Amino acid sequence: MAETAVASRQGKTRRARTKRRGKIDYTLFIVILILLVFGLVMVYSTSYYTANLKYDSPAYWLKRQTVFAGIGIMGMLLISRFDYHWWRNKSWILFLIVHLMLFYVLLFGEVINGAKRWIYIGPLSIQPSEIAKLSLILSFARLLDINANRIGKVKNMIFTCLWILPVIALVGIENFSTAIILVGIAGVMLFVAAPRLKPILVAVAVAGVMVVILFSLKGYRGERFSTWLDPTSSDKGYQTVQSLYAIGSGGLTGKGLGQSLQKLGFIPEAHNDMIFSIVCEELGFIGAIGVIALFVVLLFRLYRIVVNAADLYGALIVVGVLAHIGLQVLVNVAVVTNTIPNTGVPLPFISYGGTSVCFLLAELGIVLSVARTVQREK
């Protein structure tokens, strides 16, 4: 069991270094590249019509995403060469920077579509909430590793939860969906570090109170439930209805790559959070299952790295990344199919977003570093 494999490392030296540095995990690397390339194809397919109207350049968003993906890949490969223990005592610096960035966004961020989420530096925009995911994974892995023998006690669990609440609160004020992802990441990491029912229930209670508070801060969040139950009842369900039209019209094999009708202005910014609906329309049920299968392979590979990681710290980092990707895929697909209320969560590697793809690849660079020191199965 993964629980036993991870827990057995608690007796090892926390700062243990493995002298042997293995080769890059090519299976993981190839799956990442396939998802990235597919994402670029879909970004172009879903955006060329709107990009041509707005910027007189069909490849406008494709060019930008290609640049971000290229930077992300180079960063991932560079980070993979570093010993992941280097981040252990540096994670608090990134954690502090993220807090400052989130404060800046709340005070001075520009309101777009009713929310303040970005910092603008010239023509570039940075979304600190995406950086917060990496920051939380690294800093929380360190905290759990240090307190591994004590985290099972309720009071220590409460203290641990309180330590991460500020960043979740700062994100959740303007970006409730990302805050939920952060809560999920922290919850999975907690369960792996301390797989005991009582303290986990305490952590769930704390997280539940936090979610209720964040949910009540914005009145429109309550409207999403009524819209979810009946998307045709108001204009707020327009995007969901159009998404379902796209999925339904795709059928088994789809209309063909580039042949979507819903992306022609019916689904607003189809290259962002709703891109999976266009995948279904153009490639059909078979194509959608193929995409999900790629994510399953990716997550399974991350699971194998967790099981064979050299120490608890490395295992917890990979657990955090696994939870991040898995939760985002699950929530995105659920939103697109109207399984849960509409909320803005991008589909990893595939939705357009520079900050998202760059820092997701940075996370996977650290995972590849952990993978270089795994205890190889014989």
C-alpha positions as CSV (number, residue, x, y, z in Angstrom):
1,M,0.0,0.0,0.0
2,A,1.1,3.6,-0.7
3,E,0.4,4.4,2.9
4,T,2.8,1.8,4.2
5,A,5.5,2.7,1.6
6,V,5.4,6.3,2.6
7,A,5.1,5.8,6.3
8,S,8.1,3.5,6.4
9,R,10.3,6.4,5.4
10,Q,9.5,8.3,8.5
11,G,12.3,6.5,10.3
12,K,14.9,7.6,7.8
13,T,17.1,10.7,8.1
14,R,15.0,13.7,7.0
15,R,17.8,15.3,5.1
16,A,19.1,12.1,3.5
17,R,20.7,12.5,0.2
18,T,21.0,9.7,-2.3
19,K,24.4,9.7,-4.1
20,R,23.0,7.9,-7.1
21,R,21.4,10.2,-9.6
22,G,19.4,8.2,-12.1
23,K,18.3,9.2,-15.5
24,I,15.2,11.2,-16.3
25,D,11.9,9.4,-16.1
26,Y,11.2,9.2,-19.9
27,T,7.7,7.7,-19.5
28,L,6.6,10.7,-17.5
29,F,8.5,13.1,-19.7
30,I,6.9,11.8,-22.9
31,V,3.4,11.9,-21.5
32,I,4.0,15.5,-20.5
33,L,5.2,16.4,-24.0
34,I,2.2,14.6,-25.6
35,L,-0.2,16.6,-23.4
36,L,1.5,19.8,-24.1
37,V,1.5,19.3,-27.9
38,F,-2.1,18.3,-27.8
39,G,-2.9,21.4,-25.7
40,L,-1.2,23.6,-28.3
41,V,-3.2,22.0,-31.1
42,M,-6.4,22.6,-29.2
43,V,-5.6,26.1,-28.2
44,Y,-5.2,27.0,-31.9
45,S,-8.3,25.1,-32.9
46,T,-10.4,26.8,-30.2
47,S,-9.0,30.3,-30.5
48,Y,-8.2,31.1,-34.2
49,Y,-11.6,32.4,-35.0
50,T,-11.8,34.8,-32.0
51,A,-8.1,35.7,-32.3
52,N,-8.5,36.7,-35.9
53,L,-11.5,39.0,-35.0
54,K,-9.7,40.6,-32.0
55,Y,-6.1,40.7,-33.1
56,D,-6.2,40.1,-36.8
57,S,-3.9,37.1,-36.2
58,P,-5.4,33.6,-36.0
59,A,-2.4,32.2,-34.2
60,Y,-2.2,35.0,-31.6
61,W,-3.0,32.8,-28.6
62,L,-1.1,29.8,-30.0
63,K,2.1,31.9,-30.3
64,R,1.8,33.1,-26.7
65,Q,1.1,29.6,-25.4
66,T,4.0,28.1,-27.4
67,V,6.4,30.6,-25.9
68,F,5.1,29.8,-22.4
69,A,5.3,26.1,-23.0
70,G,8.8,26.4,-24.3
71,I,9.9,28.4,-21.3
72,G,8.2,25.9,-19.0
73,I,9.9,22.9,-20.6
74,M,13.3,24.5,-20.3
75,G,12.6,25.4,-16.7
76,M,11.3,21.9,-16.0
77,L,14.5,20.2,-17.4
78,L,16.7,22.7,-15.5
79,I,14.9,22.2,-12.2
80,S,15.0,18.4,-12.7
81,R,18.8,18.6,-12.5
82,F,18.7,20.1,-9.0
83,D,18.5,17.9,-5.9
84,Y,15.0,18.4,-4.7
85,H,16.2,18.8,-1.1
86,W,17.5,22.2,-2.2
87,W,13.9,23.5,-2.0
88,R,13.5,22.3,1.6
89,N,15.0,25.4,3.3
90,K,14.1,27.8,0.5
91,S,10.4,27.0,0.3
92,W,9.5,29.6,3.0
93,I,11.0,32.4,0.8
94,L,8.6,31.5,-2.1
95,F,5.8,31.1,0.4
96,L,6.4,34.7,1.7
97,I,6.7,36.1,-1.8
98,V,3.4,34.5,-2.8
99,H,1.7,36.1,0.3
100,L,3.0,39.5,-0.7
101,M,1.9,39.0,-4.3
102,L,-1.6,38.0,-3.2
103,F,-1.8,41.1,-0.9
104,Y,-0.8,43.3,-3.9
105,V,-3.5,41.8,-6.1
106,L,-6.2,42.4,-3.5
107,L,-5.1,46.0,-3.0
108,F,-4.0,47.1,-6.5
109,G,-5.1,44.3,-8.9
110,E,-7.1,45.3,-12.0
111,V,-10.7,44.0,-12.0
112,I,-11.4,41.8,-15.0
113,N,-14.8,40.0,-15.3
114,G,-15.6,41.0,-11.8
115,A,-12.5,39.6,-10.2
116,K,-9.0,40.7,-9.2
117,R,-6.5,37.9,-10.0
118,W,-3.6,39.2,-12.0
119,I,-0.5,41.3,-11.7
120,Y,0.5,43.1,-14.9
121,I,4.1,43.8,-15.9
122,G,4.0,45.5,-19.3
123,P,2.3,43.1,-21.7
124,L,2.7,40.1,-19.4
125,S,0.2,39.1,-16.7
126,I,1.0,36.9,-13.7
127,Q,-1.6,35.0,-11.7
128,P,-0.2,34.6,-8.2
129,S,-2.8,32.0,-7.3
130,E,-1.1,29.6,-9.7
131,I,2.2,30.2,-8.0
132,A,0.5,29.6,-4.7
133,K,-0.1,25.9,-5.6
134,L,3.6,25.3,-6.0
135,S,4.4,27.3,-2.9
136,L,1.9,25.4,-0.8
137,I,3.2,22.0,-2.0
138,L,6.8,22.7,-1.2
139,S,6.3,24.5,2.1
140,F,3.6,22.0,3.3
141,A,5.8,19.0,2.4
142,R,8.6,20.5,4.5
143,L,6.2,21.2,7.5
144,L,4.7,17.7,7.4
145,D,8.1,16.1,7.0
146,I,9.5,17.9,10.1
147,N,6.4,17.0,12.2
148,A,5.9,13.5,10.8
149,N,6.0,11.8,14.2
150,R,3.7,14.4,15.8
151,I,1.2,15.2,13.1
152,G,-1.2,12.4,14.1
153,K,-2.2,14.3,17.3
154,V,-5.3,16.5,17.0
155,K,-3.7,19.6,18.4
156,N,-0.7,19.3,16.0
157,M,-3.1,18.7,13.1
158,I,-5.0,21.9,14.0
159,F,-1.8,23.9,14.2
160,T,-0.7,22.6,10.8
161,C,-4.0,23.5,9.3
162,L,-3.9,27.0,10.7
163,W,-0.4,27.5,9.3
164,I,-1.7,27.2,5.7
165,L,-5.1,29.0,6.1
166,P,-3.7,32.5,5.3
167,V,-2.6,31.6,1.8
168,I,-5.9,29.8,1.1
169,A,-7.9,32.7,2.5
170,L,-6.0,35.3,0.3
171,V,-6.6,33.2,-2.8
172,G,-10.2,32.4,-1.9
173,I,-11.3,36.0,-1.6
174,E,-11.2,36.5,-5.3
175,N,-10.6,32.9,-6.6
176,F,-12.8,30.5,-4.8
177,S,-12.2,27.6,-7.2
178,T,-8.4,27.8,-6.8
179,A,-8.9,27.9,-3.0
180,I,-10.8,24.7,-3.2
181,I,-8.0,23.1,-5.2
182,L,-5.5,24.3,-2.5
183,V,-7.6,22.8,0.2
184,G,-7.8,19.5,-1.7
185,I,-4.0,19.4,-2.2
186,A,-3.3,20.1,1.5
187,G,-5.9,17.5,2.5
188,V,-4.4,14.7,0.4
189,M,-0.9,15.5,1.6
190,L,-2.2,15.5,5.2
191,F,-3.8,12.1,4.8
192,V,-0.6,10.6,3.4
193,A,1.5,12.0,6.2
194,A,-0.9,11.0,8.9
195,P,-3.4,8.4,7.7
196,R,-5.6,8.4,10.9
197,L,-9.3,9.1,11.0
198,K,-9.7,11.4,14.0
199,P,-7.2,14.1,13.1
200,I,-8.3,13.9,9.5
201,L,-11.9,14.6,10.5
202,V,-10.6,17.7,12.5
203,A,-8.8,18.9,9.4
204,V,-11.9,18.4,7.3
205,A,-13.9,20.4,9.8
206,V,-11.4,23.3,9.7
207,A,-11.4,23.2,5.9
208,G,-15.2,23.1,5.8
209,V,-15.5,26.2,8.0
210,M,-13.0,28.0,5.7
211,V,-14.9,27.0,2.6
212,V,-18.2,28.3,4.1
213,I,-16.6,31.6,5.0
214,L,-15.1,32.1,1.6
215,F,-18.3,31.1,-0.1
216,S,-20.3,33.7,1.8
217,L,-17.9,36.5,0.9
218,K,-19.3,36.8,-2.7
219,G,-23.1,36.8,-3.2
220,Y,-22.9,35.5,-6.8
221,R,-21.4,32.2,-5.6
222,G,-24.8,31.1,-4.2
223,E,-26.4,31.8,-7.6
224,R,-24.2,29.1,-9.2
225,F,-26.1,26.4,-7.4
226,S,-29.5,27.4,-8.8
227,T,-27.9,27.8,-12.2
228,W,-26.3,24.4,-11.9
229,L,-29.7,22.7,-11.2
230,D,-31.3,24.5,-14.1
231,P,-28.8,26.1,-16.5
232,T,-31.6,27.4,-18.8
233,S,-33.2,29.3,-15.9
234,S,-31.0,32.4,-16.4
235,D,-28.4,34.0,-18.6
236,K,-25.7,32.9,-16.1
237,G,-26.2,29.3,-17.4
238,Y,-25.5,30.3,-21.0
239,Q,-21.9,29.0,-21.0
240,T,-22.9,25.7,-19.5
241,V,-25.7,25.2,-22.0
242,Q,-23.4,25.9,-24.9
243,S,-20.8,23.5,-23.5
244,L,-23.4,20.7,-23.3
245,Y,-24.5,21.4,-26.8
246,A,-20.8,21.0,-27.9
247,I,-20.4,17.7,-26.0
248,G,-23.7,16.3,-27.3
249,S,-23.1,17.3,-30.9
250,G,-19.7,15.6,-30.9
251,G,-21.1,12.1,-30.7
252,L,-18.8,9.1,-30.7
253,T,-16.1,10.3,-33.2
254,G,-16.6,14.0,-33.3
255,K,-17.0,16.5,-36.1
256,G,-13.3,16.5,-36.9
257,L,-10.4,18.6,-35.7
258,G,-11.1,22.3,-36.3
259,Q,-14.7,21.8,-37.2
260,S,-16.4,23.0,-34.0
261,L,-19.3,25.4,-34.3
262,Q,-19.6,26.3,-30.6
263,K,-16.2,27.9,-30.6
264,L,-17.4,30.5,-33.2
265,G,-18.5,32.9,-30.5
266,F,-21.1,30.7,-28.8
267,I,-18.8,29.6,-25.9
268,P,-17.0,32.7,-24.6
269,E,-13.2,32.2,-24.6
270,A,-13.4,28.6,-25.6
271,H,-9.6,28.2,-25.3
272,N,-9.7,28.7,-21.6
273,D,-11.6,26.7,-19.0
274,M,-14.2,25.2,-21.4
275,I,-11.7,23.8,-23.8
276,F,-12.7,20.2,-23.0
277,S,-16.1,20.8,-24.4
278,I,-14.5,21.6,-27.8
279,V,-12.4,18.5,-27.5
280,C,-15.6,16.5,-27.1
281,E,-17.2,18.3,-30.1
282,E,-14.3,17.9,-32.5
283,L,-12.9,14.5,-31.4
284,G,-16.0,13.0,-29.9
285,F,-16.4,10.6,-27.0
286,I,-13.4,8.6,-28.2
287,G,-11.1,11.6,-28.2
288,A,-12.3,12.7,-24.8
289,I,-11.6,9.2,-23.4
290,G,-8.1,9.4,-25.0
291,V,-7.3,12.7,-23.2
292,I,-8.5,11.3,-19.9
293,A,-6.5,8.2,-20.5
294,L,-3.3,10.3,-20.9
295,F,-4.0,11.9,-17.6
296,V,-4.6,8.5,-16.0
297,V,-1.2,7.4,-17.2
298,L,0.4,10.6,-15.9
299,L,-1.2,10.2,-12.5
300,F,-0.3,6.5,-12.3
301,R,3.4,7.3,-13.1
302,L,3.3,10.0,-10.3
303,Y,1.9,7.3,-7.9
304,R,4.7,4.9,-8.7
305,I,7.2,7.7,-7.9
306,V,5.5,8.3,-4.6
307,V,5.7,4.6,-3.7
308,N,9.4,4.4,-4.5
309,A,10.6,7.8,-3.4
310,A,13.8,7.8,-1.4
311,D,12.3,9.8,1.6
312,L,9.1,11.2,3.0
313,Y,9.9,14.8,1.8
314,G,10.2,13.7,-1.8
315,A,7.1,11.5,-1.6
316,L,5.0,14.3,-0.2
317,I,6.1,16.7,-2.9
318,V,5.0,14.2,-5.6
319,V,1.7,13.6,-3.6
320,G,1.0,17.3,-3.8
321,V,1.6,17.5,-7.5
322,L,-0.5,14.4,-8.1
323,A,-3.3,15.9,-6.1
324,H,-3.0,19.2,-7.9
325,I,-3.3,17.7,-11.4
326,G,-5.8,15.0,-10.5
327,L,-8.2,17.5,-8.7
328,Q,-8.0,20.1,-11.5
329,V,-8.7,17.5,-14.2
330,L,-11.6,16.1,-12.1
331,V,-13.1,19.6,-11.4
332,N,-12.6,20.9,-15.0
333,V,-14.3,17.8,-16.6
334,A,-17.1,17.9,-14.0
335,V,-17.8,21.6,-14.6
336,V,-17.8,21.2,-18.4
337,T,-20.3,18.3,-18.1
338,N,-22.4,20.2,-15.5
339,T,-21.7,17.5,-12.9
340,I,-20.9,20.3,-10.4
341,P,-21.6,24.0,-10.4
342,N,-19.7,26.2,-12.8
343,T,-16.3,27.4,-11.5
344,G,-13.2,28.5,-13.3
345,V,-10.5,25.8,-13.2
346,P,-8.3,25.3,-16.2
347,L,-7.6,21.8,-17.7
348,P,-3.9,21.2,-17.0
349,F,-1.5,21.4,-20.1
350,I,-4.5,22.0,-22.4
351,S,-6.3,25.2,-21.4
352,Y,-4.6,28.5,-22.4
353,G,-2.7,30.2,-19.6
354,G,1.0,31.2,-19.3
355,T,1.4,31.2,-15.5
356,S,-0.5,28.0,-15.2
357,V,1.6,26.0,-17.7
358,C,4.9,27.4,-16.5
359,F,4.5,26.7,-12.9
360,L,2.8,23.3,-13.5
361,L,5.9,22.3,-15.5
362,A,8.1,23.7,-12.6
363,E,6.2,21.3,-10.3
364,L,6.9,18.4,-12.6
365,G,10.6,19.4,-12.8
366,I,10.8,18.8,-9.1
367,V,9.0,15.6,-9.5
368,L,11.5,14.5,-12.2
369,S,14.2,15.3,-9.7
370,V,12.6,13.1,-7.1
371,A,12.2,10.4,-9.8
372,R,16.0,10.4,-10.4
373,T,16.5,9.1,-6.9
374,V,13.7,6.6,-6.6
375,Q,14.3,3.1,-5.3
376,R,13.9,1.2,-8.7
377,E,11.8,-1.9,-8.7
378,K,13.7,-5.0,-9.7
